[in-house]
Amino acid sequence: MLKTIKQLTLSATLLAATAFAHAAPVSFNVNLSSLNPGSGYGIDAHEAAGKLIDVRFNAQTTPYSFTLNNAGDYHLFQVGTVSFQEPNTNGGINGTEAAGDLGVTALFSFTNPFGGTQTLEAFGTAYTGMLADAAVDFQLTWFATTVTFNGGSFSLALMPLAFNNTNQTQALWAMISLNPASGNVPEPTSVALIGLALAGLSLARRKRA
């Protein structure tokens, strides 16, 4: 009977470990569907009384496919470009331009490891004054997010950008990283198996008593 108890204990332990492990490798199919800038971006008709920051967003909607094998693995891929085109005239960036709606929304579309969309938000910060110096004039900072799927979770992020002069174009990079399995929720089948193993363990202990 002691041997049976040990076997049941081992079975329960192995089932628990299996339930919380990643179903690695994990395949990803994803693309950036769109970049949607706030109302504070655009081209002013009369720059002397400008109200808009001239930053131009170009989404690259090419689908990407890749596989992540272990927790901590990540993949970088380019999803577009951002161009800072604000002219260095009429004092550079004025207070009205800097106070505009400079948020940006990025929409990702997935077919693996789940089917659906995921949104990332960013806030842009513009600094008043002339542009022809080494100081940062505009920067874009994104909020990363965690996405869960049947079998695990991953982090989705966009790399921050900073501009310190006019007529700059920079690549916009996305990163997906596979998270550790400790925070995952086991599948219902695994939960049932663990329950049966633990119930058998309890029964064996009662018989032994």
Residue frames as a rotation matrix with the C-alpha (Angstrom) as fourth column:
MET 1
0.564 0.826 0.000 0.00
0.826 -0.564 0.000 0.00
0.000 0.000 -1.000 0.00
LEU 2
0.343 -0.533 -0.774 2.90
0.188 -0.768 0.612 2.36
-0.921 -0.355 -0.163 0.74
LYS 3
-0.699 -0.604 0.382 4.17
0.445 0.051 0.894 1.73
-0.560 0.795 0.233 -2.79
THR 4
-0.081 0.777 0.624 0.73
0.977 -0.063 0.206 2.63
0.199 0.626 -0.754 -4.18
ILE 5
0.724 0.324 -0.609 0.69
0.528 -0.828 0.187 5.88
-0.444 -0.457 -0.771 -2.19
LYS 6
-0.160 -0.878 -0.451 4.11
0.116 -0.471 0.874 6.83
-0.980 0.087 0.178 -3.53
GLN 7
-0.687 -0.060 0.724 3.02
0.700 0.217 0.681 6.05
-0.198 0.974 -0.107 -7.08
LEU 8
0.342 0.906 0.249 -0.12
0.926 -0.370 0.075 8.15
0.160 0.205 -0.966 -6.75
THR 9
0.543 -0.230 -0.808 1.86
0.309 -0.839 0.447 11.01
-0.781 -0.492 -0.384 -5.22
LEU 10
-0.577 -0.817 0.004 4.30
0.236 -0.162 0.958 10.92
-0.782 0.554 0.287 -8.14
SER 11
-0.412 0.507 0.757 1.44
0.907 0.149 0.395 10.82
0.087 0.849 -0.521 -10.63
ALA 12
0.661 0.695 -0.281 -0.23
0.732 -0.681 0.037 13.85
-0.166 -0.230 -0.959 -9.07
THR 13
0.195 -0.686 -0.701 3.06
0.136 -0.689 0.712 15.76
-0.971 -0.234 -0.041 -9.06
LEU 14
-0.750 -0.512 0.420 3.77
0.430 0.104 0.897 14.97
-0.502 0.853 0.142 -12.70
LEU 15
-0.046 0.831 0.555 0.25
0.982 -0.064 0.178 15.89
0.184 0.553 -0.813 -13.77
ALA 16
0.695 0.270 -0.666 0.46
0.489 -0.857 0.164 19.21
-0.526 -0.440 -0.728 -11.93
ALA 17
-0.244 -0.877 -0.414 3.77
0.076 -0.442 0.894 20.00
-0.967 0.186 0.175 -13.57
THR 18
-0.695 0.037 0.718 2.36
0.702 0.250 0.666 19.11
-0.155 0.967 -0.200 -16.98
ALA 19
0.335 0.938 0.089 -0.72
0.941 -0.328 -0.084 21.29
-0.049 0.112 -0.993 -16.46
PHE 20
0.774 -0.026 -0.632 1.34
0.172 -0.953 0.250 24.37
-0.609 -0.302 -0.733 -15.75
ALA 21
-0.326 -0.934 0.142 4.00
0.384 0.006 0.923 23.85
-0.864 0.356 0.357 -18.40
HIS 22
-0.092 0.220 -0.971 4.04
-0.762 -0.643 -0.073 25.62
-0.641 0.734 0.227 -21.74
ALA 23
0.649 0.284 0.706 2.85
0.285 0.770 -0.571 23.66
-0.705 0.572 0.419 -24.73
ALA 24
0.216 -0.681 -0.699 6.18
-0.716 -0.597 0.361 24.64
-0.663 0.423 -0.617 -26.33
PRO 25
-0.873 -0.482 -0.074 7.13
0.434 -0.837 0.334 25.30
-0.223 0.260 0.940 -29.02
VAL 26
0.128 0.913 -0.387 4.60
0.475 -0.399 -0.784 28.07
-0.870 -0.084 -0.485 -29.62
SER 27
-0.534 -0.249 0.808 3.96
0.845 -0.153 0.512 29.23
-0.004 0.956 0.293 -33.19
PHE 28
-0.147 0.426 -0.893 3.04
0.252 -0.856 -0.451 32.84
-0.956 -0.291 0.018 -33.91
ASN 29
-0.434 0.101 0.895 1.33
0.874 -0.193 0.446 34.38
0.218 0.976 -0.004 -36.92
VAL 30
0.251 0.425 -0.869 0.88
0.703 -0.698 -0.138 38.12
-0.665 -0.576 -0.474 -36.48
ASN 31
-0.404 -0.410 0.818 0.84
0.812 -0.572 0.115 41.41
0.421 0.711 0.564 -38.32
LEU 32
-0.706 0.161 -0.690 0.30
0.283 -0.828 -0.483 45.08
-0.649 -0.537 0.539 -37.48
SER 33
-0.014 0.809 0.587 -3.10
0.981 0.125 -0.149 46.00
-0.194 0.574 -0.796 -38.89
SER 34
0.470 0.244 0.848 -2.93
0.498 -0.867 -0.026 49.75
0.729 0.435 -0.529 -38.35
LEU 35
-0.615 -0.549 -0.566 -1.31
0.788 -0.463 -0.407 52.73
-0.039 -0.696 0.717 -36.62
ASN 36
0.297 0.842 0.450 -3.79
0.742 -0.500 0.446 55.37
0.601 0.201 -0.774 -35.50
PRO 37
-0.754 -0.652 -0.072 -2.31
0.569 -0.595 -0.567 58.70
0.327 -0.469 0.821 -34.33
GLY 38
-0.102 0.694 -0.713 -4.21
0.832 -0.333 -0.443 61.17
-0.545 -0.638 -0.544 -32.16
SER 39
0.701 0.563 0.438 -5.64
0.713 -0.584 -0.389 64.47
0.036 0.585 -0.810 -33.34
GLY 40
0.706 -0.477 -0.523 -2.49
-0.084 -0.790 0.607 66.38
-0.703 -0.385 -0.598 -32.35
TYR 41
-0.368 -0.849 0.380 -0.56
0.321 0.267 0.909 65.03
-0.873 0.456 0.174 -35.34
GLY 42
0.617 0.557 0.556 -0.67
0.697 -0.058 -0.715 66.52
-0.366 0.829 -0.424 -38.81
ILE 43
-0.505 -0.737 0.450 0.66
0.861 -0.461 0.212 69.22
0.051 0.495 0.868 -41.12
ASP 44
0.011 0.485 -0.875 -0.17
0.498 -0.761 -0.416 72.83
-0.867 -0.431 -0.250 -40.28
ALA 45
0.529 0.247 0.812 -1.35
0.840 -0.289 -0.459 75.03
0.121 0.925 -0.360 -43.13
HIS 46
0.561 -0.362 0.744 0.22
-0.187 -0.931 -0.312 78.06
0.806 0.036 -0.590 -41.42
GLU 47
0.146 -0.589 -0.795 3.21
0.694 0.634 -0.343 77.01
0.705 -0.501 0.501 -39.34
ALA 48
-0.633 -0.419 0.651 3.54
-0.069 -0.806 -0.587 80.41
0.771 -0.417 0.481 -37.64
ALA 49
-0.221 0.634 0.741 0.39
-0.973 -0.197 -0.122 79.61
0.069 -0.748 0.661 -35.67
GLY 50
-0.443 -0.053 -0.895 0.89
-0.390 0.910 0.140 75.87
0.807 0.411 -0.424 -35.73
LYS 51
0.189 0.578 0.794 -1.30
-0.982 0.128 0.140 73.56
-0.021 -0.806 0.592 -33.67
LEU 52
0.976 0.218 0.006 -0.14
-0.215 0.968 -0.130 70.16
-0.034 0.125 0.992 -34.96
ILE 53
0.059 -0.961 0.271 3.07
-0.546 0.196 0.814 68.15
-0.835 -0.196 -0.513 -34.56
ASP 54
0.535 0.093 -0.840 4.28
-0.834 0.213 -0.508 66.92
0.132 0.973 0.191 -37.93
VAL 55
-0.560 -0.582 0.589 4.98
-0.611 0.771 0.181 63.25
-0.559 -0.258 -0.788 -37.18
ARG 56
0.152 0.578 -0.801 4.05
-0.969 0.248 -0.005 60.72
0.196 0.777 0.598 -39.86
PHE 57
-0.204 -0.092 0.975 3.21
-0.571 0.820 -0.042 57.09
-0.795 -0.565 -0.220 -39.17
ASN 58
0.002 0.134 -0.991 3.58
-0.942 0.334 0.043 54.34
0.337 0.933 0.126 -41.74
ALA 59
0.294 0.191 0.937 2.31
-0.639 0.768 0.043 50.87
-0.711 -0.611 0.348 -40.81
GLN 60
-0.531 -0.471 -0.705 3.99
-0.812 0.521 0.264 47.85
0.242 0.712 -0.659 -42.37
THR 61
0.256 0.841 0.477 1.26
-0.919 0.364 -0.149 45.20
-0.299 -0.401 0.866 -42.48
THR 62
-0.140 -0.394 -0.908 3.40
-0.669 0.714 -0.207 42.26
0.730 0.578 -0.364 -43.64
PRO 63
0.883 0.451 0.129 2.41
-0.405 0.595 0.694 39.05
0.236 -0.666 0.708 -41.77
TYR 64
-0.234 -0.965 0.115 5.16
-0.882 0.161 -0.443 37.46
0.409 -0.205 -0.889 -39.66
SER 65
0.869 0.407 -0.281 5.48
-0.270 0.866 0.421 33.79
0.415 -0.290 0.862 -38.71
PHE 66
-0.273 -0.960 0.067 7.94
-0.589 0.112 -0.801 32.51
0.761 -0.259 -0.595 -36.11
THR 67
0.588 0.392 -0.708 8.25
0.229 0.758 0.611 30.03
0.776 -0.521 0.356 -33.26
LEU 68
-0.030 -0.549 0.836 9.33
-0.865 -0.404 -0.296 30.53
0.500 -0.732 -0.463 -29.64
ASN 69
-0.029 -0.085 -0.996 10.56
-0.035 0.996 -0.084 27.39
0.999 0.032 -0.032 -27.91
ASN 70
-0.260 -0.184 -0.948 11.16
0.879 0.362 -0.311 28.33
0.400 -0.914 0.067 -24.26
ALA 71
0.803 0.500 -0.324 10.08
0.596 -0.685 0.419 30.85
-0.012 -0.530 -0.848 -21.65
GLY 72
0.295 -0.690 -0.661 12.18
0.152 -0.649 0.746 33.98
-0.943 -0.320 -0.087 -22.10
ASP 73
-0.531 -0.425 0.733 12.61
0.769 0.120 0.628 33.51
-0.355 0.897 0.263 -25.85
TYR 74
0.199 0.588 -0.784 11.67
0.085 -0.807 -0.584 36.58
-0.976 0.049 -0.211 -27.89
HIS 75
-0.185 -0.194 0.964 11.34
0.965 0.148 0.215 37.75
-0.184 0.970 0.160 -31.49
LEU 76
-0.246 0.026 -0.969 11.81
0.033 -0.999 -0.035 41.26
-0.969 -0.040 0.245 -32.90
PHE 77
-0.305 0.159 0.939 10.13
0.938 0.223 0.267 42.34
-0.167 0.962 -0.217 -36.13
GLN 78
-0.952 -0.094 -0.292 9.66
0.050 -0.987 0.155 45.68
-0.303 0.133 0.944 -37.90
VAL 79
-0.215 0.960 0.179 6.07
0.892 0.268 -0.365 46.87
-0.399 0.081 -0.913 -38.14
GLY 80
0.745 0.508 0.432 6.50
0.653 -0.688 -0.318 50.31
0.136 0.519 -0.844 -39.70
THR 81
-0.477 -0.860 0.183 8.29
0.792 -0.510 -0.335 53.63
0.382 -0.015 0.924 -39.63
VAL 82
0.624 0.558 -0.547 7.83
0.724 -0.677 0.135 56.93
-0.295 -0.480 -0.826 -37.81
SER 83
-0.230 -0.675 0.701 9.04
0.846 -0.495 -0.199 60.20
0.482 0.547 0.685 -39.35
PHE 84
0.228 0.187 -0.956 9.57
0.715 -0.698 0.034 63.42
-0.661 -0.692 -0.292 -37.40
GLN 85
-0.187 -0.200 0.962 9.05
0.939 -0.324 0.115 66.23
0.288 0.925 0.248 -39.93
GLU 86
0.705 0.479 -0.523 8.36
0.643 -0.742 0.188 69.24
-0.298 -0.469 -0.831 -37.70
PRO 87
0.399 -0.576 0.713 10.08
0.539 -0.481 -0.691 72.29
0.742 0.660 0.119 -39.28
ASN 88
-0.098 -0.553 -0.828 12.66
0.970 -0.239 0.045 74.27
-0.223 -0.798 0.560 -37.35
THR 89
-0.665 -0.013 0.747 10.95
0.343 -0.893 0.290 77.59
0.663 0.449 0.599 -38.06
ASN 90
0.083 0.756 0.649 8.86
-0.326 -0.595 0.735 80.06
0.942 -0.273 0.198 -36.08
GLY 91
-0.027 -0.187 0.982 10.46
-0.986 -0.155 -0.057 78.97
0.163 -0.970 -0.180 -32.82
GLY 92
-0.895 -0.321 -0.309 10.25
-0.302 0.947 -0.109 75.25
0.327 -0.004 -0.945 -33.44
ILE 93
-0.369 0.773 -0.516 7.62
0.661 0.609 0.438 73.50
0.653 -0.179 -0.736 -31.29
ASN 94
-0.561 0.233 0.795 5.20
-0.482 -0.872 -0.084 75.87
0.673 -0.430 0.601 -29.57
GLY 95
-0.849 0.187 0.495 3.10
-0.446 0.249 -0.859 75.27
-0.285 -0.950 -0.128 -26.48
THR 96
0.177 0.975 -0.131 -0.10
-0.890 0.101 -0.446 74.55
-0.421 0.196 0.886 -28.40
GLU 97
0.238 -0.171 -0.956 1.59
-0.696 0.657 -0.291 71.87
0.677 0.735 0.038 -30.45
ALA 98
-0.751 -0.644 -0.148 3.17
-0.335 0.565 -0.754 70.26
0.569 -0.516 -0.640 -27.40
ALA 99
-0.718 0.525 0.456 -0.18
-0.502 0.063 -0.863 70.15
-0.482 -0.849 0.219 -25.56
GLY 100
-0.106 0.723 -0.682 -2.10
-0.962 0.098 0.254 68.38
0.250 0.683 0.686 -28.34
ASP 101
0.687 0.410 0.600 -3.50
-0.521 0.853 0.015 64.85
-0.506 -0.323 0.800 -28.37
LEU 102
0.020 -0.829 -0.558 -0.28
-0.982 0.090 -0.167 62.93
0.189 0.552 -0.812 -29.08
GLY 103
0.003 0.060 0.998 -1.47
-0.479 0.877 -0.051 59.42
-0.878 -0.478 0.031 -28.26
VAL 104
-0.339 -0.118 -0.933 -1.07
-0.906 0.309 0.290 56.58
0.254 0.944 -0.211 -30.77
THR 105
0.329 0.495 0.804 -2.92
-0.605 0.764 -0.222 53.27
-0.725 -0.414 0.551 -31.04
ALA 106
-0.586 -0.516 -0.625 -1.42
-0.804 0.463 0.372 50.19
0.097 0.721 -0.686 -32.71
LEU 107
0.457 0.806 0.376 -3.70
-0.773 0.569 -0.279 47.28
-0.439 -0.163 0.884 -33.66
PHE 108
-0.699 -0.707 -0.105 -2.20
-0.694 0.637 0.336 43.80
-0.171 0.308 -0.936 -34.07
SER 109
0.487 0.830 -0.272 -3.97
-0.871 0.486 -0.075 40.87
0.070 0.273 0.959 -35.73
PHE 110
-0.564 -0.659 0.497 -3.20
-0.721 0.686 0.091 37.27
-0.401 -0.308 -0.863 -34.67
THR 111
0.372 0.630 -0.682 -4.05
-0.758 0.630 0.169 33.90
0.536 0.454 0.711 -36.18
ASN 112
0.519 -0.276 -0.809 -1.68
0.521 0.852 0.043 31.97
0.678 -0.444 0.586 -33.88
PRO 113
-0.961 0.023 -0.275 -1.45
0.110 0.946 -0.305 31.14
0.253 -0.323 -0.912 -30.99
PHE 114
-0.319 0.932 -0.171 -4.96
0.544 0.033 -0.839 32.59
-0.776 -0.361 -0.517 -30.82
GLY 115
-0.438 0.255 0.862 -7.29
0.819 -0.282 0.500 34.23
0.370 0.925 -0.085 -33.30
GLY 116
0.622 0.678 -0.392 -8.09
0.776 -0.601 0.191 37.86
-0.107 -0.423 -0.900 -32.65
THR 117
0.313 -0.470 0.825 -6.70
0.274 -0.788 -0.552 41.36
0.909 0.399 -0.118 -32.25
GLN 118
0.286 -0.305 -0.909 -4.62
0.947 -0.058 0.317 43.09
-0.149 -0.951 0.272 -29.61
THR 119
0.732 0.071 0.678 -4.25
0.276 -0.940 -0.200 46.84
0.623 0.334 -0.707 -29.03
LEU 120
-0.119 -0.780 -0.614 -1.22
0.992 -0.122 -0.038 48.73
-0.045 -0.613 0.788 -27.77
GLU 121
0.887 0.426 0.177 -1.34
0.421 -0.905 0.062 52.36
0.187 0.020 -0.982 -26.65
ALA 122
-0.240 -0.969 -0.056 1.43
0.948 -0.222 -0.227 54.96
0.208 -0.108 0.972 -26.66
PHE 123
0.807 0.380 -0.452 1.80
0.449 -0.892 0.052 58.52
-0.383 -0.245 -0.890 -25.46
GLY 124
0.158 -0.739 0.655 3.87
0.816 -0.276 -0.508 61.05
0.556 0.615 0.559 -27.33
THR 125
0.540 -0.090 -0.837 5.75
0.598 -0.658 0.457 63.88
-0.592 -0.747 -0.302 -25.64
ALA 126
0.342 -0.410 0.846 6.82
0.707 -0.481 -0.519 67.02
0.619 0.775 0.125 -27.51
TYR 127
0.071 -0.443 -0.894 9.19
0.868 -0.415 0.275 69.57
-0.492 -0.795 0.355 -25.98
THR 128
0.925 0.379 0.037 8.79
0.354 -0.820 -0.450 73.25
-0.140 0.429 -0.892 -26.77
GLY 129
0.363 -0.799 -0.480 11.61
-0.245 -0.579 0.778 75.23
-0.899 -0.165 -0.406 -28.33
MET 130
0.296 -0.372 -0.880 13.98
-0.953 -0.183 -0.243 75.16
-0.071 0.910 -0.408 -31.26
LEU 131
0.959 0.194 0.209 14.89
-0.171 0.978 -0.120 71.84
-0.227 0.079 0.971 -32.86
ALA 132
0.659 -0.742 -0.124 18.44
-0.052 0.119 -0.992 72.41
0.750 0.660 0.040 -34.10
ASP 133
-0.019 -0.688 0.725 20.22
-0.978 -0.136 -0.155 71.11
0.206 -0.713 -0.671 -31.00
ALA 134
-0.714 -0.399 -0.575 21.06
-0.331 0.916 -0.226 67.81
0.617 0.029 -0.786 -29.35
ALA 135
-0.731 0.480 0.485 18.11
-0.500 0.107 -0.859 67.80
-0.465 -0.871 0.162 -26.95
VAL 136
-0.765 0.556 0.326 15.19
0.628 0.755 0.189 65.39
-0.141 0.349 -0.926 -27.47
ASP 137
-0.879 0.468 -0.095 12.32
-0.476 -0.843 0.253 67.17
0.039 0.267 0.963 -29.24
PHE 138
0.230 0.967 -0.110 9.78
-0.950 0.248 0.188 64.36
0.209 0.061 0.976 -29.45
GLN 139
-0.879 -0.475 0.035 9.51
-0.472 0.861 -0.190 60.88
0.060 -0.184 -0.981 -28.01
LEU 140
0.163 0.915 -0.368 7.03
-0.787 0.346 0.511 58.05
0.595 0.206 0.777 -28.24
THR 141
-0.814 -0.409 0.413 6.58
-0.581 0.567 -0.584 55.62
0.004 -0.715 -0.699 -25.33
TRP 142
-0.155 0.748 -0.646 4.46
-0.476 0.516 0.712 52.47
0.865 0.418 0.276 -25.56
PHE 143
-0.022 0.254 0.967 2.61
-0.951 0.293 -0.098 50.50
-0.309 -0.922 0.235 -22.89
ALA 144
-0.800 -0.289 -0.526 3.46
-0.446 0.873 0.198 46.79
0.401 0.393 -0.827 -23.15
THR 145
0.202 0.910 0.361 0.76
-0.979 0.180 0.096 44.21
0.022 -0.373 0.928 -22.53
THR 146
-0.815 -0.359 0.454 0.46
-0.410 0.912 -0.014 40.55
-0.410 -0.197 -0.891 -21.56
VAL 147
-0.016 0.783 -0.622 -1.66
-0.965 0.151 0.215 38.30
0.262 0.603 0.753 -23.77
THR 148
-0.412 -0.055 0.909 -2.97
-0.513 0.839 -0.182 34.93
-0.753 -0.541 -0.374 -22.60
PHE 149
-0.063 0.405 -0.912 -3.80
-0.906 0.361 0.223 31.99
0.419 0.840 0.344 -24.82
ASN 150
0.871 0.465 0.160 -4.74
-0.490 0.795 0.358 28.35
0.040 -0.390 0.920 -24.32
GLY 151
0.724 -0.645 -0.243 -1.47
0.594 0.763 -0.256 27.03
0.350 0.042 0.936 -22.97
GLY 152
-0.205 -0.867 -0.453 0.41
0.971 -0.239 0.019 30.09
-0.124 -0.436 0.891 -21.76
SER 153
0.843 0.399 -0.362 1.00
0.364 -0.917 -0.163 33.81
-0.397 0.005 -0.918 -22.16
PHE 154
-0.100 -0.881 0.462 3.32
0.987 -0.147 -0.068 36.20
0.128 0.449 0.884 -23.94
SER 155
0.087 0.027 -0.996 4.30
0.392 -0.920 0.009 39.84
-0.916 -0.391 -0.090 -23.72
LEU 156
0.259 0.057 0.964 3.72
0.947 -0.209 -0.242 42.21
0.188 0.976 -0.108 -26.64
ALA 157
0.300 -0.247 -0.921 5.63
0.417 -0.835 0.360 45.49
-0.858 -0.492 -0.148 -26.80
LEU 158
0.747 -0.187 0.638 6.67
0.542 -0.383 -0.748 48.22
0.384 0.905 -0.185 -29.20
MET 159
-0.136 -0.921 -0.364 10.08
0.991 -0.124 -0.057 49.83
0.008 -0.368 0.930 -28.85
PRO 160
0.589 0.324 -0.740 10.18
0.442 -0.896 -0.040 53.49
-0.676 -0.304 -0.671 -27.72
LEU 161
0.159 -0.492 0.856 11.44
0.919 -0.242 -0.310 56.16
0.360 0.836 0.414 -30.12
ALA 162
0.421 -0.086 -0.903 13.15
0.469 -0.832 0.298 59.52
-0.776 -0.549 -0.310 -29.53
PHE 163
0.399 -0.225 0.889 13.88
0.844 -0.288 -0.452 62.29
0.358 0.931 0.075 -32.05
ASN 164
0.241 -0.378 -0.894 16.28
0.627 -0.643 0.440 65.20
-0.741 -0.666 0.082 -31.57
ASN 165
-0.727 -0.383 -0.569 16.22
-0.146 -0.725 0.673 66.93
-0.671 0.573 0.472 -34.94
THR 166
0.231 0.867 -0.441 14.03
-0.680 -0.181 -0.711 67.42
-0.696 0.464 0.548 -38.00
ASN 167
0.444 0.068 -0.893 13.52
-0.860 0.311 -0.404 65.09
0.251 0.948 0.196 -40.96
GLN 168
-0.697 -0.618 0.364 14.24
-0.699 0.699 -0.152 61.88
-0.161 -0.361 -0.919 -39.09
THR 169
0.415 0.771 -0.483 12.75
-0.777 0.577 0.253 58.53
0.474 0.270 0.838 -39.98
GLN 170
-0.610 -0.588 0.531 13.11
-0.784 0.545 -0.297 55.59
-0.115 -0.598 -0.793 -37.61
ALA 171
-0.489 0.394 -0.778 12.00
-0.142 0.844 0.516 51.97
0.861 0.363 -0.357 -37.80
LEU 172
0.031 0.583 0.812 9.24
-0.995 -0.060 0.082 50.91
0.097 -0.810 0.578 -35.42
TRP 173
-0.633 -0.388 -0.670 10.02
-0.337 0.917 -0.213 47.51
0.697 0.091 -0.711 -33.90
ALA 174
0.519 0.779 0.352 7.70
-0.769 0.244 0.591 45.11
0.375 -0.577 0.726 -32.12
MET 175
-0.690 -0.715 -0.112 8.81
-0.567 0.631 -0.530 42.41
0.449 -0.303 -0.841 -29.68
ILE 176
0.608 0.792 -0.051 6.99
-0.612 0.508 0.606 39.29
0.506 -0.337 0.794 -28.57
SER 177
-0.597 -0.799 0.073 8.45
-0.639 0.419 -0.645 37.29
0.484 -0.432 -0.761 -25.67
LEU 178
0.140 0.618 -0.773 7.19
0.036 0.777 0.628 34.02
0.989 -0.116 0.087 -24.21
ASN 179
0.131 -0.006 0.991 6.41
-0.880 -0.461 0.113 34.25
0.457 -0.887 -0.066 -20.49
PRO 180
-0.908 -0.411 0.081 7.24
-0.389 0.754 -0.530 31.67
0.156 -0.513 -0.844 -17.79
ALA 181
-0.430 0.767 -0.477 4.55
0.080 0.558 0.826 29.10
0.899 0.317 -0.301 -17.15
SER 182
-0.876 0.001 -0.483 4.07
0.472 0.214 -0.855 29.78
0.102 -0.977 -0.188 -13.42
GLY 183
-0.750 0.604 -0.269 1.21
-0.366 -0.719 -0.591 32.20
-0.550 -0.345 0.760 -14.00
ASN 184
-0.722 0.465 -0.512 -0.70
-0.480 0.195 0.855 30.01
0.497 0.864 0.083 -16.41
VAL 185
-0.042 0.803 0.594 -4.09
-0.892 0.238 -0.384 28.50
-0.449 -0.546 0.707 -15.69
PRO 186
-0.850 -0.317 0.420 -4.21
-0.146 0.909 0.391 24.73
-0.506 0.271 -0.819 -16.26
GLU 187
-0.621 0.643 -0.448 -6.61
-0.557 0.040 0.829 23.33
0.551 0.765 0.334 -18.84
PRO 188
0.211 0.810 0.548 -9.84
-0.977 0.150 0.155 21.73
0.043 -0.568 0.822 -17.52
THR 189
0.732 0.036 -0.680 -8.71
-0.196 0.967 -0.160 18.24
0.653 0.251 0.715 -18.56
SER 190
-0.304 -0.934 -0.188 -5.48
0.081 0.172 -0.982 18.61
0.949 -0.314 0.023 -16.62
VAL 191
-0.485 0.212 0.848 -7.37
-0.826 -0.430 -0.365 19.86
0.288 -0.878 0.384 -13.57
ALA 192
0.615 0.789 0.002 -9.64
-0.762 0.593 0.259 16.81
0.203 -0.161 0.966 -13.71
LEU 193
0.463 -0.523 -0.716 -6.69
0.105 0.834 -0.542 14.42
0.880 0.175 0.441 -13.96
ILE 194
-0.633 -0.690 0.350 -4.97
-0.230 -0.265 -0.937 16.07
0.739 -0.673 0.009 -11.01
GLY 195
-0.113 0.699 0.707 -8.20
-0.983 -0.181 0.022 15.79
0.143 -0.692 0.707 -9.02
LEU 196
0.789 0.406 -0.462 -8.52
-0.402 0.909 0.113 12.08
0.466 0.096 0.880 -9.80
ALA 197
0.008 -0.885 -0.466 -4.92
0.188 0.459 -0.868 11.43
0.982 -0.081 0.170 -8.79
LEU 198
-0.716 -0.257 0.649 -5.32
-0.501 -0.459 -0.734 13.31
0.487 -0.850 0.199 -5.52
ALA 199
0.308 0.891 0.334 -8.61
-0.937 0.224 0.269 11.53
0.165 -0.396 0.903 -4.82
GLY 200
0.661 -0.131 -0.739 -6.88
-0.037 0.978 -0.206 8.19
0.749 0.163 0.642 -5.35
LEU 201
-0.461 -0.887 0.038 -4.12
0.019 -0.053 -0.998 9.26
0.887 -0.460 0.041 -3.02
SER 202
-0.413 0.393 0.822 -6.65
-0.878 -0.410 -0.245 10.16
0.241 -0.823 0.514 -0.34
LEU 203
0.671 0.714 -0.198 -8.46
-0.667 0.699 0.258 6.82
0.323 -0.041 0.945 -0.78
ALA 204
0.288 -0.652 -0.701 -5.23
0.152 0.754 -0.639 4.88
0.945 0.077 0.317 -0.52
ARG 205
-0.694 -0.543 0.473 -4.34
-0.323 -0.353 -0.878 6.69
0.644 -0.762 0.070 2.69
ARG 206
0.031 0.790 0.612 -7.75
-0.995 -0.034 0.095 5.87
0.096 -0.612 0.785 4.19
LYS 207
0.769 0.238 -0.593 -7.36
-0.289 0.957 0.010 2.19
0.570 0.164 0.805 3.29
ARG 208
-0.182 -0.934 -0.306 -3.90
0.127 0.287 -0.950 2.15
0.975 -0.212 0.066 4.81
ALA 209
-0.600 0.031 0.799 -5.29
-0.725 -0.442 -0.528 3.66
0.337 -0.896 0.288 8.02
